[in-house]
Amino acid sequence: MKSIPCLLLATLVGVLQSVPVPAQTVKAGAGAYWLSGQGGDRDVPSAPMRTEALLKTAAQTNQWYSALLFSPQPEVIYAQPLTFRFSPAGLELALPGREVVPTKRRDTEIHFPHKDPILLAPVAFEPGPARLAKAGDWSIEVDMSRGPDTFRATIAHGSPFSYLRISRGDVRLTLPEAGNRIDDGADPRVLALKVKARTYALFGPAGVRWEKVGEKQWLARMPAGRDYLSAAALPDDQPATLQLFMKHAYSFLQETRVSWDVNRASGQVETRFDADTRTLEGPEAAPLLGLYPHQWFGNASVKGRLGPAYETLRGRIHLLAAPGFKTTSTYTGFVPWWPGIKAGDRLPELRDLLKTDLRNARRMLLEIGNGAYWQGKGLQRITSLMNVAEQQGDLEMRDQLLKLLKGRVEMWFNGESRKTYFRYTKTLGTVVAYPEEYFGVEQVNDHHFHYGYWIRAMAEIALRDPAWAGKDQWGAMVDLLVADIATTRRGGSDFPFLRNFDAYEGHSWASGIGLGPFGNNQESSSEAVNAWAGLVLWGEVTGDRALRDLGIWLYTTEISSIQHYWFDLDHLVLPPDYLNTEVSMLFGGKYAHNTWWIDEPRQIKGINLLPITSASLYLGRDPKFVRQSLAELPAQSAVFAKTGRRPDPPDIWQDVFAKYLALADPAAALAQWNRWGAVEFGDTRSHTLHWLLSLQRMGVPDLSITADTALFSVFRKPDGTRTHLAYNAGSTPLNVRFSDGVQLTVPPRSLAEK
């Protein structure tokens, strides 16, 4: 199992225990953070709906179940394949089905709503308000006890079961309509019912008696001394499936754990999922685990072992009878920047753009918005410009931009301002930033998006000035931001385990409190990737191998999920009646092609592309998909125009789309890009032209080649010629071996090419 990287943990212990200087601030190296809000600044929400033991830990925000923490009447929980709702009446369990919902954009959304649930409740007492009692890595235990009476349920991602413990009395089952019993009663412990085309089964303890009460209710007459019962929704009504469930129904989940390992030599990233169970009756049996497409597709370790499958929002979830399983994926690498353009008829144009961007750099550092998100985008925007200037040999410009970046970082990190500052709040165990943007404080939203920009920008500054970014200087504040989004220690009081990342679904969640009838959500998958690339780079820069490997695991896993659930590159997830190429907003219970702020097509598409950086090569895995996606824009824009609206400016994010197209067709991208057209506020004209010219020179990404180092990239031209890049963040020469046999010696703190 992994734990929080030692260097990072030592830093944070010092940070969180140091003497506040001045009052209300805590020193972190040369920086400082506040412990309270200033003036009228809003506060984080409380998370009272936890048991006494869980209240001693940092709040488990930004997870698939986080709605439970904040309200006595929480939203629906989308566990996949099942949905749950904890209400005053008891526990609702449902197996959702697909609904196609037309939109005013003349496309569709795909919904899997929580409908027609069965309801389970104790008879002898009323359930109490639902409280989170335990959080595993992909399972939770929810406590609905009242006074001395116990009513608890364990649910999990991928599990077809809910495991119940009820300390006293009988259990009532209420159906949405009359159901037909489909088992023959040969095992008196089992009640299997067909209800509204769904098959449900309940498995009571030995001695239970099932008694029908009216048309829509059953009672489980519980025997003395036996307080357990499991409930399941089955993928079909076949007798063999029910027999399979009977075999595993009494193996109650106790713990779920994820671990990861990065093989530096091969570039293989292995993820291990392990579930501990306790068998309450019968012979020992493994649990039934439901594997998502990103877990079973192409996975040789589970081939021939998969059982029945559910049709879900995430595609087919296949059952596996096992205490655990592993997945293996390939880390395809990135370098912090690309080499300079040394020749070509557009070289003078690049020089002119650099001069213009330098003049505008201070304004571009914070063009719109005043909070940590837009400031973070501004920092990464200028670091990208600095990279181009340096690689083009303009060291004077690089130094000017470096000075500008440092000054802005110090202004935020020094803790002296009451307007722009970071704050640690023990109420939830989180770092928040002021002024607030996008409910980053009130709802703990988007921390990985916001802080990812800062972490990557700071890593690239540290490559030029390691002392300035050292842990005794400004790097301690970076460690604090890293800890907020990616602590690997479980059950701590300072930060929760992997705040934003869902280890089982394989992607991040953006909402801190999980508002809405369709569960948690994530829109900008590409900004999540940007955050994990920042961890890789910061780990390399600081020599923290555990953090680097954590970043590689998060980066690789998030990309795998994006390629299934946002882009559906293997055609396993999106149904034919979903009318768009990609998903832009992923929820626990629906897919949508929209944004939170506008339904304009260019921004809907672009939000899952930006920021396009040297870590964005995964977007070019399927050149045909790139072309197909961009080809949708004219028709979508025409529909939008008929509403009487226009994007402002009309070519908004044209640089983003040119860079995206370049991953498939560099020549077409260069022809498409307008030097004087719109520029997305996280990028510059110089960086865009450098990107386009670089891909014209090197070719498109070759993601089939790996290397025995973290920072590498490979490109391939149509004639098969490859360009190999590797970066060495260390202080001694590095020999890099690529999987195609190429070797490259990289000097310290340098980029090399072959």
C-alpha positions, 0 to 999 in steps of 0.5 A, a space after each residue: 500500500 502507498 502512503 503519503 510521500 515521506 518528504 511531503 508528510 514531514 513538511 506538512 507536520 511542520 507546517 501544521 504544528 508551527 507557531 502562528 506568526 503573525 496571529 491567524 497565520 501559520 508559516 510555511 517556509 517563506 510563505 504563510 497561510 491563514 487560519 480564518 477568513 477575512 472580512 466578509 469572506 465566506 466560509 466552508 460548509 459544515 459536514 455534520 452527517 458523520 458518526 463521532 469517529 468520522 467527525 475526527 477525520 478530514 471531511 470526505 468531500 468531492 466523492 461519489 457519496 459526499 452528499 451524505 455528509 452535508 444534509 440530513 436529507 441527502 441526494 441520491 447516491 450513484 454507486 453503479 450499477 445500483 442507486 441508493 437514497 437514504 430517507 426518513 422512511 429507510 433505505 431505497 435501492 434501485 437499478 436504474 435504466 436508460 432514458 434519452 432526453 432531448 435538449 434545446 440544442 437538438 441533441 440528447 442527454 443520457 439519464 439513468 435516474 433513481 426511479 421505482 426503488 424498493 424500500 427497506 426499513 426496520 419495523 421496530 423503530 424509525 430509522 435515524 438520519 443517515 450518517 457516514 460511518 466508514 469510508 473505504 477506498 470504494 465502499 462506504 458504511 452508512 449509519 441510520 441508527 436511532 438511540 440504542 437501535 442499530 440500522 447500518 448499510 454498506 454499499 460500494 462501487 460495482 457491488 450488486 449488493 447492499 449489506 444491512 445490519 439491523 439490531 432489533 425486530 423485523 424488516 419491511 420491504 416495500 415495492 413500487 408496485 406488486 411484484 412476482 416471486 420468481 424463486 421456488 422457495 427451495 432456500 427459505 432464506 431467499 426472496 426473489 421478485 420481479 418488479 417493473 422489469 427489474 429483478 431483486 433478491 433479498 437474502 436473510 439469515 437462517 431462520 428468517 421467514 418471508 411474509 407477504 403483507 398486501 400487494 406491495 409489502 413483505 416482512 422479513 421475520 428475523 430470528 433472534 440473534 441474527 441481525 444481517 440481511 443483504 439486498 441485491 438487484 440482479 442483471 437478469 432473471 435467470 436461475 443461474 444468476 440467482 444461484 450465483 448471488 445466493 453463493 455470495 450474498 453472505 460475504 459482507 464487505 468490510 474493507 476496500 483498498 486500492 494500491 498502485 505500482 509504477 514500473 519505471 523500466 517498462 512504463 507499466 502502471 498496475 492498480 490493485 483492488 482488494 476487498 476484505 469480507 466476512 462470511 456470515 453464513 455458509 462456506 467462505 465465498 469471495 464477494 461479487 465485484 462489478 468491473 467497469 469497462 476501463 477495468 475489464 476491457 483488454 484486461 488479460 488477468 480477468 479474461 474468461 472469469 467475468 460473469 453476468 453484466 449490467 447495462 449502465 451509464 458507464 457501459 457494461 459492468 461485469 461481475 467477477 467473483 473474487 476478493 480482488 483484481 488488478 488492472 495494467 495500463 501504460 504511462 505514455 509520458 510528457 516533457 515539461 516543454 518542447 525544443 526550440 524552432 531553429 529554422 523555417 519561414 515562420 521563425 520571424 513570426 514566432 520572434 515577433 509574437 514573443 516580443 508582443 507577448 512579453 509586452 502584454 505579459 503582466 496583463 495576461 498574468 491575470 486577465 479576468 477573474 481575481 481568484 486562485 483559478 484564474 491566477 493559476 491559469 495566468 501563472 501557467 500561461 506565463 510559464 508556457 511563454 517563458 518556456 518558449 522564450 528560453 527554448 528560442 534562446 531569448 534568456 533575457 526574456 525568460 529572466 524577465 518572465 521568471 521575475 514576474 512569475 516569482 513576484 506574483 507567487 510571493 504576493 499570494 503565498 506570503 500571507 500578508 494580504 487580506 484580499 488574496 490568500 490561502 487558508 487552511 480550515 480544520 472544519 473540513 480539513 482543506 485549503 481554500 483560496 480567496 477571493 472565492 471562485 466557482 464555489 471553491 470555498 462554499 462548496 469545496 469545488 474544483 480544488 484539483 482544477 485550481 491548484 493543479 495550475 499552481 503546482 505545475 507552474 511552480 514546478 517549472 519555476 523550480 526547474 530554473 531556481 530550485 533554491 527559491 522553490 525549496 521547502 524552506 522557501 516557497 515550495 512549502 506552500 506548494 506541498 500544502 496544495 498538493 496535500 489538499 488534493 492528493 494526500 495518500 494517508 487514510 483517515 487523517 484529520 488534516 486532509 482526506 485520502 485523495 480528495 478529488 479522485 475516485 479510485 474505482 471509477 478511475 476519474 475525479 469529481 469536481 463538486 465538493 458536496 455532490 449537489 443535484 439529483 444526478 450525483 456528483 459531476 466532473 466537467 473539465 477532465 483535461 484540467 484534472 489531467 493537468 493537475 496530475 501532470 503537475 504532481 509528476 513534475 513537482 515530484 521529479 523536481 523535488 526528488 519525491 519518487 512516491 509523489 511522482 509515482 502517485 502523479 503517474 498513477 493518477 495521470 494514467 488512470 484519469 486518461 484511461 477513464 476519459 478515453 472511455 467515459 468522455 470520448 468512448 474511443 473503444 465504443 463500449 459506453 455511449 448508446 447510438 441515441 447519444 448524438 454527440 461525439 464526446 461527453 462534456 459533463 459526466 455525472 453519477 447519473 447522466 451524461 450531458 453535452 453542455 457547460 455550467 456557464 453557457 451552452 455555446 458549442 465551442 466552449 462545450 467542446 473546448 472545456 475538455 481539451 484545455 489547457 493544451 500543454 505538453 502533457 496533453 498528447 493523450 488527446 491525439 490517441 485517435 486522429 480520426 476521432 479528433 477530426 470527427 469531433 471538430 467536424 461537428 462544430 459548424 452544425 452545432 454552431 449553426 443551431 446555436 446561432 438560430 437562438 439569436 446568440 453568437 459566441 464572444 468573440 466569434 472565434 473563441 478558443 480557435 487556438 485551442 482547436 488548432 492545437 487539438 487538430 495539430 495532434 492529428 494533422 499539423 499542416 491543417 492545423 497551421 493553415 487553420 490557425 489565425 495569428 490575430 484571432 481569439 486566444 484562450 486566457 490560459 495560453 498565448 499566441 507564441 506558445 500556440 505557434 510554437 506548438 503548431 510548428 513543433 508538431 509540423 517538425 516532429 510529427 504527431 504523438 507516438 503513444 506506443 513507445 515507452 521509456 524508463 523515465 518519467 519525463 519523455 515524449 515520442 513523435 512520428 512523422 508520416 514516413 515513420 521517422 521518430 523524434 524522441 525527447 527526454 527531460 532530466 530534472 536531476 543534478 547528474 546525467 541521465 541515460 534514457 532507454 526507449 522501448 524501440 531501442 533508442 537510447 538518449 543521454 540527458 544532461 542535468 536539468 536539460 531537455 534532450 532530443 534524438 
